[in-house]
Structures are given as C-alpha cells and as structure tokens.
Amino acid sequence: MKKSDLTCPTCHAGYRRIELTSRPGAKGEYRCLLCDEVLETFDGSTDIAIRLTVQPERTFDSDFGSS
C-alpha cells in the first residue's frame, strides 16, 4: 500500500491518495470535486482511492454583506 497527497493545480484542494498494488482497479480518471480538473488517469493496473482532505477557502465579493 502506498499513501501520498495530491493538490489540485487549479483550485488548490488537497487530496489523500491510497494505492493498493496487490489488486487491480478500474480504468478511468479522477476529477477534482470542486473545480472538475482532471487530477489523475487510471490504467487499471492497481486499485486507487482518492479522498478530499483540504477544501480551499472560497473568496467572496467585497460587496457581500455590506449595507
């Protein structure tokens, strides 16, 4: 088992990545849950799980809440 971290290059969300080399996984891709950027493409040779761990702060317009 290999553990590592990923960071989305677009919105800077943080992800934990776990790879199980002992069993095959599914082919496909994983996209950022916040901005839909492709973070990784899988070939199916290993089983990979990715989980959102750090959600970046969102900024609001400076007019928000001012009266």
DSSP file (Angstrom, degrees, kcal/mol; ACC not computed):
  #  RESIDUE AA STRUCTURE BP1 BP2  ACC     N-H-->O    O-->H-N    N-H-->O    O-->H-N    TCO  KAPPA ALPHA  PHI   PSI    X-CA   Y-CA   Z-CA
    1    1 A M              0   0    0      0, 0.0     2,-0.4     0, 0.0    19,-0.2   0.000 360.0 360.0 360.0 133.5    0.0    0.0    0.0
    2    2 A K  E     -A   19   0A   0     17,-2.4    17,-2.7     2,-0.0     2,-0.4  -0.967 360.0-162.9-118.5 133.7    1.3    3.4   -0.9
    3    3 A K  E     +A   18   0A   0     -2,-0.4     2,-0.3    15,-0.2    15,-0.2  -0.931  21.6 148.6-114.4 139.2    0.0    6.7    0.6
    4    4 A S  E     -A   17   0A   0     13,-2.4    13,-3.5    -2,-0.4     2,-0.4  -0.953  36.9-114.3-155.9 173.3    0.5   10.1   -0.9
    5    5 A D  E     -A   16   0A   0     -2,-0.3     2,-0.3    11,-0.2    11,-0.2  -0.890  19.5-161.1-117.0 147.8   -1.1   13.5   -1.2
    6    6 A L  E     -A   15   0A   0      9,-2.6     9,-2.9    -2,-0.4     2,-0.4  -0.931   1.7-159.9-122.2 148.9   -2.4   15.3   -4.3
    7    7 A T  E     -A   14   0A   0     -2,-0.3     7,-0.2     7,-0.2     6,-0.0  -0.998  24.8-121.2-128.6 129.9   -3.1   19.0   -4.7
    8    8 A C     >  -     0   0    0      5,-2.5     4,-1.4    -2,-0.4    31,-0.1  -0.523  15.8-147.5 -66.9 127.2   -5.4   20.3   -7.5
    9    9 A P  T  4 S+     0   0    0      0, 0.0    -1,-0.2     0, 0.0    30,-0.0   0.708  92.9  45.5 -71.0 -17.8   -3.3   22.7   -9.6
   10   10 A T  T  4 S+     0   0    0      3,-0.1    -2,-0.0     1,-0.0    -3,-0.0   0.926 131.4  10.8 -90.7 -52.8   -6.4   24.9  -10.3
   11   11 A C  T  4 S-     0   0    0      2,-0.1    -1,-0.0    26,-0.0    -3,-0.0   0.484  92.5-124.3-110.3  -4.6   -8.2   25.4   -7.0
   12   12 A H     <  +     0   0    0     -4,-1.4     2,-0.1     1,-0.2     0, 0.0   0.717  49.2 162.2  68.7  24.3   -5.5   24.0   -4.6
   13   13 A A        -     0   0    0     42,-0.1    -5,-2.5    43,-0.1     2,-0.4  -0.481  33.9-129.5 -69.0 146.8   -7.8   21.5   -2.9
   14   14 A G  E     -AB   7  54A   0     40,-2.9    39,-3.0    -7,-0.2    40,-2.0  -0.834  25.6-174.9-105.1 139.6   -5.9   18.8   -1.1
   15   15 A Y  E     -AB   6  52A   0     -9,-2.9    -9,-2.6    -2,-0.4     2,-0.5  -0.953  21.8-135.9-131.3 148.4   -6.5   15.0   -1.5
   16   16 A R  E     -AB   5  51A   0     35,-2.7    35,-2.4    -2,-0.3     2,-0.5  -0.906  23.6-159.5-100.6 132.9   -5.2   11.9    0.1
   17   17 A R  E     -AB   4  50A   0    -13,-3.5   -13,-2.4    -2,-0.5     2,-0.4  -0.959   9.1-174.0-118.5 128.4   -4.3    9.1   -2.4
   18   18 A I  E     -AB   3  49A   0     31,-2.9    31,-2.9    -2,-0.5     2,-0.5  -0.987   4.7-166.2-123.0 129.0   -4.0    5.4   -1.4
   19   19 A E  E     -AB   2  48A   0    -17,-2.7   -17,-2.4    -2,-0.4     2,-0.8  -0.963   8.5-159.1-119.6 125.9   -2.8    2.9   -3.9
   20   20 A L  E >   - B   0  47A   0     27,-3.4    27,-2.0    -2,-0.5     3,-0.9  -0.888   8.3-177.7-102.4 105.7   -3.2   -0.9   -3.4
   21   21 A T  T 3  S+     0   0    0     -2,-0.8    -1,-0.1     1,-0.2    27,-0.1   0.604  72.8  73.9 -79.0 -10.6   -0.6   -2.6   -5.6
   22   22 A S  T 3  S+     0   0    0     25,-0.1    -1,-0.2     1,-0.1    24,-0.1   0.590 101.3  35.2 -81.2 -10.6   -1.8   -6.1   -4.6
   23   23 A R  S <  S-     0   0    0     -3,-0.9    24,-1.1    24,-0.1    -3,-0.1  -0.995  83.7-107.6-144.3 151.0   -5.1   -5.9   -6.6
   24   24 A P        -     0   0    0      0, 0.0    21,-0.2     0, 0.0    23,-0.2  -0.348  33.9-163.7 -73.3 156.1   -6.2   -4.5  -10.0
   25   25 A G        -     0   0    0     19,-1.4     2,-0.3    21,-0.3    22,-0.2  -0.387  27.5 -72.7-120.5-160.2   -8.5   -1.5  -10.1
   26   26 A A        -     0   0    0     22,-0.2    18,-0.5    -2,-0.1     2,-0.2  -0.754  39.6-118.9-102.0 147.2  -10.8    0.2  -12.7
   27   27 A K  E     +C   43   0B   0     -2,-0.3     2,-0.3    16,-0.2    16,-0.2  -0.550  67.3  79.6 -76.8 149.9   -9.7    2.2  -15.7
   28   28 A G  E     -C   42   0B   0     14,-1.8    14,-3.9    -2,-0.2     2,-0.3  -0.990  69.4 -78.9 152.5-157.2  -10.8    5.8  -15.7
   29   29 A E  E     -C   41   0B   0     -2,-0.3     2,-0.5    12,-0.3    12,-0.2  -0.963  21.3-134.7-142.4 158.5   -9.9    9.2  -14.3
   30   30 A Y  E     -C   40   0B   0     10,-3.0     9,-3.0    -2,-0.3    10,-1.4  -0.972  21.9-163.2-117.0 128.9  -10.4   11.2  -11.1
   31   31 A R  E     -C   38   0B   0     -2,-0.5     7,-0.2     7,-0.3     6,-0.1  -0.828  31.9 -94.2-111.1 149.2  -11.6   14.8  -11.3
   32   32 A C     >  -     0   0    0      5,-3.1     4,-1.5    -2,-0.3    -1,-0.0  -0.357  28.1-140.3 -57.7 133.6  -11.4   17.5   -8.6
   33   33 A L  T  4 S+     0   0    0      1,-0.2    -1,-0.2     2,-0.2    -2,-0.0   0.701  97.8  42.3 -70.7 -19.3  -14.7   17.6   -6.7
   34   34 A L  T  4 S+     0   0    0      3,-0.1    -1,-0.2     1,-0.0    -2,-0.0   0.840 132.6  11.6 -97.8 -38.7  -14.6   21.4   -6.5
   35   35 A C  T  4 S-     0   0    0      2,-0.1    -2,-0.2     0, 0.0    -3,-0.0   0.437  91.0-121.2-124.6  -1.1  -13.5   22.6  -10.0
   36   36 A D     <  +     0   0    0     -4,-1.5     2,-0.2     1,-0.2    -3,-0.1   0.603  55.1 154.5  71.7  14.7  -13.7   19.4  -12.2
   37   37 A E        -     0   0    0     -6,-0.1    -5,-3.1     1,-0.1     2,-0.5  -0.523  52.4-110.1 -69.9 138.4  -10.0   19.5  -13.1
   38   38 A V  E     +C   31   0B   0     -7,-0.2    -7,-0.3    -2,-0.2     3,-0.1  -0.603  39.6 175.6 -71.1 122.2   -8.6   16.0  -14.1
   39   39 A L  E     -     0   0B   0     -9,-3.0     2,-0.3    -2,-0.5    -8,-0.2   0.770  61.7  -1.5 -98.8 -33.2   -6.2   15.0  -11.3
   40   40 A E  E     -C   30   0B   0    -10,-1.4   -10,-3.0     2,-0.0     2,-0.4  -0.981  53.9-144.2-159.9 145.7   -5.2   11.5  -12.4
   41   41 A T  E     -C   29   0B   0     -2,-0.3     2,-0.4   -12,-0.2   -12,-0.3  -0.958  23.0-146.2-112.3 131.8   -5.9    9.0  -15.1
   42   42 A F  E     -C   28   0B   0    -14,-3.9   -14,-1.8    -2,-0.4     5,-0.0  -0.789  16.0-167.1-102.4 139.2   -6.0    5.3  -14.1
   43   43 A D  E     -C   27   0B   0     -2,-0.4   -16,-0.2   -16,-0.2    -1,-0.1   0.482  46.1-116.5 -98.1  -5.4   -4.9    2.4  -16.3
   44   44 A G  S    S+     0   0    0    -18,-0.5   -19,-1.4     2,-0.3   -17,-0.1   0.440  83.6 116.9  88.3   0.4   -6.5   -0.3  -14.0
   45   45 A S  S    S+     0   0    0    -21,-0.2     2,-0.3   -19,-0.1   -18,-0.1   0.782  82.5  20.9 -73.5 -25.6   -3.2   -2.0  -13.1
   46   46 A T  S    S-     0   0    0    -22,-0.2     2,-0.5   -20,-0.1   -21,-0.3  -0.930  85.3-107.2-136.1 161.2   -3.6   -1.1   -9.4
   47   47 A D  E     -B   20   0A   0    -27,-2.0   -27,-3.4   -24,-1.1     2,-0.4  -0.806  39.7-172.1 -91.6 125.8   -6.6   -0.1   -7.1
   48   48 A I  E     -B   19   0A   0     -2,-0.5     2,-0.4   -29,-0.2   -29,-0.2  -0.967  11.3-170.4-125.7 133.3   -6.5    3.6   -6.2
   49   49 A A  E     -B   18   0A   0    -31,-2.9   -31,-2.9    -2,-0.4     2,-0.4  -0.973   4.9-170.2-120.4 136.6   -8.7    5.5   -3.8
   50   50 A I  E     -B   17   0A   0     -2,-0.4     2,-0.4   -33,-0.2   -33,-0.2  -0.992   2.9-174.0-129.7 135.1   -8.7    9.3   -3.5
   51   51 A R  E     -B   16   0A   0    -35,-2.4   -35,-2.7    -2,-0.4     2,-0.3  -0.991  28.7-117.3-132.9 135.1  -10.4   11.4   -0.8
   52   52 A L  E     +B   15   0A   0     -2,-0.4   -37,-0.3   -37,-0.2     3,-0.1  -0.544  40.1 161.8 -68.0 126.8  -10.8   15.2   -0.4
   53   53 A T  E     +     0   0A   0    -39,-3.0     2,-0.5    -2,-0.3   -38,-0.2   0.665  61.6  36.5-119.0 -30.2   -9.0   16.3    2.8
   54   54 A V  E     -B   14   0A   0    -40,-2.0   -40,-2.9     2,-0.0    -1,-0.3  -0.951  62.5-163.3-133.4 114.1   -8.5   20.0    2.4
   55   55 A Q        -     0   0    0     -2,-0.5   -42,-0.1   -42,-0.2     3,-0.1  -0.841  26.7-124.0 -94.6 124.1  -11.1   22.3    0.9
   56   56 A P        -     0   0    0      0, 0.0     2,-0.2     0, 0.0   -43,-0.1  -0.268  30.9 -98.8 -66.0 153.8   -9.6   25.7   -0.1
   57   57 A E        -     0   0    0      1,-0.1     2,-0.4     0, 0.0     0, 0.0  -0.461  35.3-132.3 -70.6 142.4  -11.3   28.8    1.3
   58   58 A R        -     0   0    0     -2,-0.2     2,-0.4    -3,-0.1    -1,-0.1  -0.760  14.2-138.9 -95.2 142.9  -13.7   30.5   -1.1
   59   59 A T        -     0   0    0     -2,-0.4     2,-0.3     0, 0.0     3,-0.0  -0.799  14.8-154.4-101.5 146.3  -13.4   34.2   -1.6
   60   60 A F        -     0   0    0     -2,-0.4     0, 0.0     1,-0.1     0, 0.0  -0.791  30.8 -86.7-115.9 157.9  -16.5   36.4   -1.8
   61   61 A D    >   -     0   0    0     -2,-0.3     3,-1.5     1,-0.1    -1,-0.1  -0.286  37.0-121.6 -58.8 148.0  -17.1   39.8   -3.5
   62   62 A S  T 3  S+     0   0    0      1,-0.3    -1,-0.1     3,-0.1     4,-0.0   0.692 111.2  62.9 -68.2 -16.7  -16.2   42.7   -1.2
   63   63 A D  T >  S+     0   0    0      2,-0.1     3,-1.6     4,-0.0    -1,-0.3   0.595  75.5 117.0 -81.3 -10.8  -19.8   44.0   -1.6
   64   64 A F  T <  S-     0   0    0     -3,-1.5     3,-0.1     1,-0.3    -4,-0.1  -0.392  88.7  -2.0 -62.4 124.4  -21.1   40.8    0.1
   65   65 A G  T 3  S+     0   0    0      1,-0.2     2,-0.4    -2,-0.2    -1,-0.3   0.420  96.9 130.1  78.7  -1.7  -22.9   41.7    3.4
   66   66 A S    <         0   0    0     -3,-1.6    -1,-0.2     1,-0.1    -3,-0.0  -0.711 360.0 360.0 -89.4 136.8  -22.2   45.4    3.2
   67   67 A S              0   0    0     -2,-0.4    -1,-0.1    -3,-0.1    -4,-0.0   0.326 360.0 360.0-135.1 360.0  -25.1   47.8    3.7
